[in-house]
């Protein structure tokens, strides 16, 4: 089960209570959504600090404007759109000069292994893939993350992004092809992992 589906299950009883004004349910809803919102923001922003800023802004909006959720779609679909729109607005503010430099860091959780050399190599491979991932066009990056990392089906991604499932599959195909080509061109030693 994907993180998104787990979140939907976790928040299902909280959303109606929070909408009814239950402060305890609202606080629990915010806690339940925080990690997922941060992860989505990180995909859009590519920088942990910016992602944290976006996530905080989304959670404030969630706390103060939950009444805008009309229930016409799954809660996570609505929350993803709020996160996406907030990240896009934040990105526009970055581009317009509110910040002079946009860091190109990517924060990942490291996987603990028994072999220290294996950890170093895995960390290096992850850094290479994340660097190449950031080079993908925004829509391809978004589709790739939602399908490959979040584990959503093309129809779910299409619903979330407001596009046709065939278009989602096309973006996913292009993203995979671009990543594979870049890995082969820049890091042929990783070719067997492609």
N, C-alpha and C positions, 0 to 999 in steps of 0.2 A: 504494500500500500504506500502511495506517495505521501510526502510530507504535507502536500496540499490537501489531500483527502483526509489525512489524520487531523489536520487543523479544522477542516469542515466538521468532522465528527466531534472534535473537542469543543468548538464554539457553538454548535447547534443549540444546546440548551441555554447558553449564555446570551446570545443575541436578543431573543425576545425579552428576556428579563432586563437587559441593559437598555433596550429601547423603551421599556416601561418605567425607566428611571432608577433601577436598582444599582446603586453605586458599587456594591460589592461585586455584582456581575460585570459591571463595566470595567472595574479594575482587573478582574480575572480575565476578561476578554483582551485587555491591553497586554497583560503578561503573556497570554497564550499566543498572541499575534506577533510579538516583538521579534523573535528570531527569524521568522519567515519573512516579515517585512524587511528586516535588515538584509537578508540574503537576496531578496528581489532588488532592493536598492543597490546592493553591491554589483549586481549584474549590470544595472543601468549606468552606474557611476564609475565603476572600476577602481575606486579608491575607498579604503575602509573609513577614513575620516568623513568624506563626503557622504558615503552610504549611511554612516551613523547620523549625520545631520538630516538627511532625507528621512530616515526611519523615525527620528524624533518628531519631525514635522508631520509625518503621516500619523503617528500615534496621537499627537495633539489634535489633529483633524478628526481622528477616530473618536477621541474622547468628547470633542465639542460638537461634532456634526454627524454623529451616528444616525440621527433622524433622517439623513439623506439616503440611507440604505432603504430602498423600497421593497426589497425581497423578491424582485423579478428574476434574479439570478442567484447562484450560490453566493454565499457571503465572501468566499475567497476570490471569486471572479470580480466582485465589486471592489474588494480590498486591493487586488492586484491593479485595477485601473486607477485607484486613488494613488497607489505607490508609483505607478508608471507616470501618471500626470505630474505628481510632485517632483519626481526625478527629472522629468523633461523640463519643468519650470526651473528647477535648481540648475540644471545644465545651461539653460538660456541665461540665467543670472551669472553663471561662471563665465560664459562666453562674452557677455556684455561688459565684463570688467569688474564685477564685484570681487573676484579673486584674480590675481595676476598669473598664477600658475596652477595647473591641474596636475596633481601627482599621478604617476602611472603605476601605482603599486596595486597589488592584488593580494588580499588576505585570504589565506586558506588554512584550514585546520590540517595539522600534520598527522599522518597516520603513524602510529607507534609500531615499530618492528623490532624484532630481536637483534637484527644485524645493523649496526651503526652505518656501515658503508651503504647498505641497501636504503636506509633512511635518507642519506645524503643524495644518492642517485635518484630516488623517488622524488625528493624535493626539487632537484634540478629539472627533472622531466616535467613535474607539475608547473614549475615556473615558466618553462618553455611553452607548454600548452596554454597557460593563462596569458602569456604575452601574445601568442598567436590568436587566441580567442578574442582579445581586446581589439585586434586589427579587423575583425569581421565587421561588415556593415551592421548598424544598429538592429535592424529587423531580423537579420540572420542570427545575430548574437542572442537576441531575445527568444526566438523560436528554438534555437539549439538548447539554450538553458532550460526552457520550460519542458522540452521533450526529453532531453538526455539527462538532465540533473534532477528536475522536479518529477520526471516520470509521467508526465501528462500525455494523453493520447492526442493525436492531431485534431480531433473534433473539439476536445477541451481547450486546446491552445487557440483554435479558431474562434471559439466562443469568447474566450478571454480577450483576444486581440481584435475581434470584430472583422475577421477575414474568413475566406473560404478554406475548408480543410485541404483542398488541392493546393492552394497557395502556400499553406503551412508546410506541406510536404515538399514543395518546390524550394522554399527557403531552407528547410532542413537539409535537403539534398545538396544545395549550393554551399551551405555552411560546412558540411562534412567534406565535400570535395575540396573546398578552399583550405580547410585545416590540413587535410591529407597532403595537398600539393605543397603547402608552405612547410610542413614538417619534412617532406622528402627533399625539398630544395635547400632548406637551411640546416637541417639536422638529419642527414642521411643515416647516421648511426642509430636513429630511432625507427628506421623504415620497417623493421620486423614487427613493431608494435602497432603499425597502421593497419 
